[in-house]
Amino acid sequence: MFDIGFWELVLIAIIGLVVLGPERLPVAIRNVSRWVGAAKRMAGSVRDELEQELKLKELQDNLHKAEQAGMKDLSPELQESVDTLRQRAADVQRPYAASPASHHPDEGDDAPSTDKR
């Protein structure tokens, strides 16, 4: 990525030692390594999200092909994609099926008391 060789790293370490001193150099190295680690994790997260979006797009394309073919005589690959897409759609719908909007306030323990004593 940066194409930094061994001698460049040695030169950077010497300059850092002279500028920061032996007391602050380890702290600075730790901070820089944390930033680099956070950047790598962020890049990995973005890559994973893009891969998921590409897989979802591929599944949608396969479903569209299957719908055009009338869902008859599908190749095993297309049938597997259709089944996977249906399963993921069901997984997405599950949290909404048990939403709190279906709970009435006058049912259960959460109902406010109207009895004034």
N, C-alpha and C positions, 0 to 999 in steps of 0.2 A: 504494500500500500504506500508507505512512505519511502521505501527503498533506502533505509538507513543501515549502514554497515557497522562493523565492530568499532572501527577507529572513530567514526562519527559519534557513537555512543560514549566512548572514552572521553572524547573532547567535550561533549555536553556534560558529562559527570564532573570533569575537572572545572569547567566554568561554573557549574552549579555549586561545587564545593567552595570555590573562591568567592562567589557572589553571596551565597546564603550562609556559608559557614558550616562547620560540622554539627552544630546543635540543631539547626533548622532544616538541613538537607533531608534527613529521614522523614520528617513530617511532610515536607513538600512532595517527596516521592510517594508517600502513602496517599496523599490527596490526589495526586495525578493518577495513580493507579485506580483509585475509586472512581474518578471521572471516566477513565477509559473503560472500566468495567461497566459503569452505568450506560455508557454509549453503546457498548457491545450488546448489553441486554436489550436496550431499546431497538437496536438494529435487528436483533433476533426476533423480537416481538413483532416488528413491522413485517419482517420476512414471513413469519408464521401466519400473520393475518392475510398477507397477500396470497400465500399458498392456499389458505382456506377459501378465499374469494375465488381463486382460479378453479378449485375443485367444485365449488358451488356453481360456478358458471358452466363448467363442463357437464355437471349433472342436469342443469336446466336445459342445456342444448340437447342432451340425450333425451330428456323428457319431451321436449318439443318435437324431436324426430319421431319419438314413439307415438305421440299424439297424431302427427301427420300420417303415420303408417296405420292409424286406427287401432293401436294397441294389440294388433294381431300379428302373429308370426314374427315376434321380436327376436333379435339375436340375443344370445345369453348375456353379452356385455350390456346391451340396452336394457334388458329386463333387470339386471343387477343394479344399474343406475337408477331405474324407476323405483325399485324397491328401496334403495338407499335414500332417495329423495323423499319418498313417502314417509319413511321412518324418521328422517330429520325434521320433516314438517310436523309430524306428530309430537316429536320432542319439543319443538318450539311452542306448540299449542298447549302443552300440559300446564305450564305456569298460569296461563290465562283461564284455563278451565276451572281452577280452584281460586279464582280471584275473590277478594273480600267484598266486592260489589254484590255478590250473590247472597251475602249474609245480611239478614235483616236486623236492625238495631233492637227490635223488641224480642228477639230470640236470644237465649243464652245468657251468660254472666255479664256480657259487656253492656247490657241495656242500662241506661240511666234510671235511677230510682225516682219514681214520681210520688212516693209515699213521704209526706212531710210530717214529721213528728215533733 
